[in-house]
Amino acid sequence: MKGPRLQLYVSLNGYLLEYLKTYAKTLYCEYENDKNAILPRNWRWAEIAEIAGMVCRGIAPKYSDVSDEVVLGQTCVRSNLILVENGRTHAPRKKTEKWLKKYDLLINSTGVGSLGRTAQVWFEPKKLVADSHITIVRTADPRYALYLGFWAFKHEKHIESLHTGSTGQTELPRDYVKTMRLVLPDDKTLNRFNKIAVPMVELIVANQRENKRLEEIRDRLLPKLMSGEIDVPKIDLMQLNSHLAEY
């Protein structure tokens, strides 16, 4: 059960996500709906391969409980957010280009019901990788990263439709990801989008962290309250609020 404050952060992040999805959609929707529409000057159609510095599957992990390196699976990609807490630790390996970087786009690429879900790394990851069921898309020019991310969020059904294989064994080939086409705005429009999007995604990440902190406090206090170890009538609420503010 989530308290009012926990739910507030979840709801706020939902509003911020939908706003940015809608804002990005206003940039490309008209032209995607009408393939004969004339693009504004310096706008263009492009395949993901043209703007990507890397499109690859993640690693095949070797799970270990004595490691501080975390591998993300498909359960970590939900509602366009990355749930690091759903990841697992695995035996550390030599650092490769597949170690995740800020603004990497993650696309679930295996299995009905999961394939097509997308999320983006909006924080500075440390010792974080994705497993081989996830496709990593890293833009060569970081200016395109957030625009591509919000474009992908609105095209999950299309991405899902690109699968190959039979039910239960569906896969999203890497080459299919590379050939997906999208409308790219001119530099001025792109910079205006990023000026709004960057601080908003940073706020979403801050809200996620605060939500996690509050959940941890709740999980520590609830057993003590249920067991009677903490006598509720004797709690000084002013002192408690002051104490929580230090976390």
N, C-alpha and C positions, 0 to 999 in steps of 0.2 A: 504494500500500500504506500502511495506517495502522499506526503503532506502537501499543504497548499503552496509552500515555497518551492518544493521540489517540482510540483506540477507547473508552477509559473515558468521555470526555466525551460521545461520541455515545450510548453506552449509558445513561449517567446521564440525559441529556436525554430519551431514549426512555421511561425509567421515570417521570420527572416528568410528562411529557405524558400517559401512560396513567393515572397516578394522578388527575390533575385531570379528565381526560375521564370516568373512572369516578365520581369524586366528584360532578361536575355531573350525570351521568346518574342517580344515586340521587335527585336532587331532582325530576326531571321524569318519569322513566321510568314509574312506576306510573300516572300520570295520562294519559300519552300512549297507553299500552297499553290503557287502559280509559276511553273517552271519556265514560262515564256516571259515572265516579268523582267523588265530591264533593271539591273542592279544599279544602285547609285555609283557615282564616279569613285574609283579606287576600291570598291567592294569586289569580291570575287568568290567563285565556287572553288573549293579545294578538297582533296582527299585528306584524311587524317595522316596518311603517310607523308604528305607534303609539309606538315607542320610538326611532326613528331620527331624527336631525337631518338626515341626508343619505343618499340611496341614488342612486348615479350610476355611469356608466362612466368610466373614466380618459380620458386625452388621446390624441390622434393625434400621436405624436412625430415630430420632425424630427431624425434622428440626427446627432451631431457628435462628433468626437474632440477638440475644443478647448473642452469644457465640463466643469463640475464638477457639473452636475445629472444625476441618474440616473433613468432610467425603468425600472420593473419590468415584465417580460413574464410570460407564464404559466409559463415555465420557472423563474421565481423563487419559485413557490409549490409547495412539495413537502413531503410528510410533516408538514403543518401548521406548517411553519416558512418564514420568508422568507429566501431566499438572495440577498442584495444583490449578491454577487459575480457572479451570473448576469445582472445588469442591464446596460444600456448607457447611455452618456452621450448627451444630445441638446441641441439648441440651447436655451439658457435662454429662458424666456418670463416675462412678468409674473406674479407670484405670484397664484394663484387659490385658491379653496376646495378644489380638487382636490389641492393639495399635501398629501401624507399627514401624518397626525397620529398620535400614540401611541394605540394601541388601535383604530385603524381595522381593520375586518374586510375581507379581500380574498377575492373569490370568482372563480375562473376561469370565464369565461362563454362560451367559444367552442370548438367542436370536440370530437369524440369522443376520449376518453382523457385529456382535460385538463379539460373542463367539469365543474364541481362541486368541484374541489379547493379547499381553503380554508386560509388562514393569517391571522395577526393581527400587526399592528405592535406589538411589545412593547418598543420602544426609542424614544428621541426622534429622529425622522428629520430630516435636514437636506437640503433641495433634493432631495427624493425624491418621485416621482410614479409612478402606474401607467398602463399603456397602455389603449387602448380595449377590449381583450379581457378586462379585469378589471373586476368590479363592486366599488365601494367602499361599505361600509356604516359609517356613523359614528353612534353612539348620541347622542341629545340629552343623556341623563344618563349620565355616565361610570361610574356604579355598575353599570350593566347590561352594560358592554362585555365584560368577561371571561366572564361567564356566557353571553352571546350567542355569543362566540367558541367556547367549549367545546361549546356546544349545536350549533353549525354543524359542528364537527369530527366529531361523531358522526352527522351527518345529510347527509354528502356524497352518499351514494347517492340519498337523497330529492331533494336539490338537483339532481343529475344528471338524475333522472327528469322534471324540469320543463322540459326543453329543448323547443325548437321547431325545425322544419326537418328536412331530410333528412340522411342520413349524410354526413359530411364538411363539412356546412354548418350544424351545430347551433348554436343560440344560446340563452342564458338571458335572457329579457326582464327588464328592470328591474322592471316591474310585478309579475312573478311572485315576485321576491325580496320585494317590499314586502308581499305578501299571505301569505307563509309565517307560520304560527302556532306559538307556543310557550307553554309554561307559565312564568309569572313568579312566583317566590317572594316572600314578604313581606320587608319591610325587614330584619328581624332575621336571617332565614335568608340573605338576599343579602349582608349585611355579614359574616356568619360565613364564607361562601364566599370573599369577597374578601380577608378577613384571612389566609386560607391561600393563595389563588391568587396574590396580588400578589408576595410574596417568592419564590414558586416560579418564576414566569415571569421574574423578574429574575435568578434563578440560572441559568435556561436561557440567557438572553441572555449572561450572564457566561461560561458554559461555551462558547457559540458563539464568543465573542471569543477566549478562550484557545485553543480548538481552531484557529482561524484563525492565531493568532500562532505556534503550534507548527508548523503546516503551512508557514508562510513560512520559519521557521528551517530546517526539514527541506529545503525546496526550495533554500535557499541553500547548505546544507552538502553535500547529496548529490552534486552535480556535482564538488565539490572532492575528496570522498572517492573517487569513481569515477575521477577523473583522476590521483589520487595526489598532488595538490597538498597535501593534508593527510595527514601520516604518522600513521596511527592508533596504532601502538605508542608514539609520542612524546607522545600527548595526555595531559595531566594532567587526569584526570576531575574531581577536586575543583575545580580552577581553572575547568574548563569549566562545571560546574554553577553555580559562583558567577557566572560571566559570563552564563549564560542567565537567571539569576534577575533580572538587571538589565533584561531586556526587558519 
